[in-house]
């Protein structure tokens, strides 16, 4: 049964011509990508159409997926591009700008050991203040705290240095905490 | 209502052939093309950087900093900026290719940019050791290079007014006589103020670079003289006084 297999095994089945297996991947990732889209772009957008487009592009390009790697960063990379393109069309995302965060090395902020409690603490802050964050901070925060991805996976999705992921998450946490303290 | 789920809609589109998977060879071919593009960009960068290095040596500018602070000032003014800018542009192209690879984007831009610069410098130093540009320049001078010959002649034959490069053909009481690659003969005068970074043990046939401006009578009051590698400067016949050595006035302190 495909349902018991890993994402990567199912992707391999799709690569070998099993079209129905792609339906399992859609079922598994629909809700996650919708949530990611809503968090990243805001609830006003027509995220469902964009998510459908993400799955179509995933199917078209599935032969480029390396089944020795994890499937979720691969599909999230497609989603990131789709959402960013949609935002650029509406001029809500900065075009090619020099990003000093990616230019210079940073002391790498480590992933927290007690991640579960940090996620619980931050989810409340994210619910209250995510919209106030600039897109470049919003996305790593969503991927780390809500999608529970690792720094390396986030770096692969956003195509930015791993140390920059850490810096952006730290800065976003600070901004979110400041916002919450201000509202109190 | 299961038929209306997004999954069903997409599977239906796939079944009807409205959505088709790109074949694996498409991605393999794209990766190969990408690798070829990266390789070509690296080779071009190294070629241009090594050509710039060759031009600096061929014109004598490379050796000028050894004559002190003023030499560095002259160097900055005489650098082949067009070649340097073109090689920086190609380094940028390499960087754009590198950023598509995991190793390229996972680490800060500074690291990958430094990596590209180091590769360009090491590569051009290796090319410099092969003397390939000197050989091409010789072909170009003889008119045997129809394509890049003009470029080599334009850059390689340039002579800055205050840098003379050539072979000693005669040792005189006041200095020596120098013949440059265009067979122009110059009277070089040395004095206690002349700098000799590698000593002043010159003999006829030595290739040297002279720092000093040439006047209308082809005389040069040398501010500095330095022996250089055999492959630089003109390959001309040694005329006379083969074993006579240059003994300049003692340096003043």
Boltz contact constraints between the chains, C-beta under 6 A:
constraints:
  - contact:
      token1: [A, 19]
      token2: [B, 14]
      max_distance: 6.0
  - contact:
      token1: [A, 23]
      token2: [B, 7]
      max_distance: 6.0
  - contact:
      token1: [A, 23]
      token2: [B, 11]
      max_distance: 6.0
  - contact:
      token1: [A, 26]
      token2: [B, 7]
      max_distance: 6.0
  - contact:
      token1: [A, 27]
      token2: [B, 7]
      max_distance: 6.0
  - contact:
      token1: [A, 30]
      token2: [B, 6]
      max_distance: 6.0
  - contact:
      token1: [A, 52]
      token2: [B, 6]
      max_distance: 6.0
  - contact:
      token1: [A, 55]
      token2: [B, 10]
      max_distance: 6.0
  - contact:
      token1: [A, 56]
      token2: [B, 19]
      max_distance: 6.0
  - contact:
      token1: [A, 59]
      token2: [B, 19]
      max_distance: 6.0
  - contact:
      token1: [A, 60]
      token2: [B, 22]
      max_distance: 6.0
  - contact:
      token1: [A, 63]
      token2: [B, 24]
      max_distance: 6.0
  - contact:
      token1: [A, 63]
      token2: [B, 27]
      max_distance: 6.0
  - contact:
      token1: [A, 64]
      token2: [B, 27]
      max_distance: 6.0
  - contact:
      token1: [A, 102]
      token2: [B, 109]
      max_distance: 6.0
  - contact:
      token1: [A, 103]
      token2: [B, 109]
      max_distance: 6.0
  - contact:
      token1: [A, 103]
      token2: [B, 110]
      max_distance: 6.0
  - contact:
      token1: [A, 104]
      token2: [B, 108]
      max_distance: 6.0
  - contact:
      token1: [A, 104]
      token2: [B, 110]
      max_distance: 6.0
  - contact:
      token1: [A, 105]
      token2: [B, 108]
      max_distance: 6.0
  - contact:
      token1: [A, 155]
      token2: [B, 106]
      max_distance: 6.0
  - contact:
      token1: [A, 159]
      token2: [B, 105]
      max_distance: 6.0
  - contact:
      token1: [A, 161]
      token2: [B, 106]
      max_distance: 6.0
  - contact:
      token1: [A, 161]
      token2: [B, 107]
      max_distance: 6.0
  - contact:
      token1: [A, 161]
      token2: [B, 108]
      max_distance: 6.0
  - contact:
      token1: [A, 162]
      token2: [B, 106]
      max_distance: 6.0
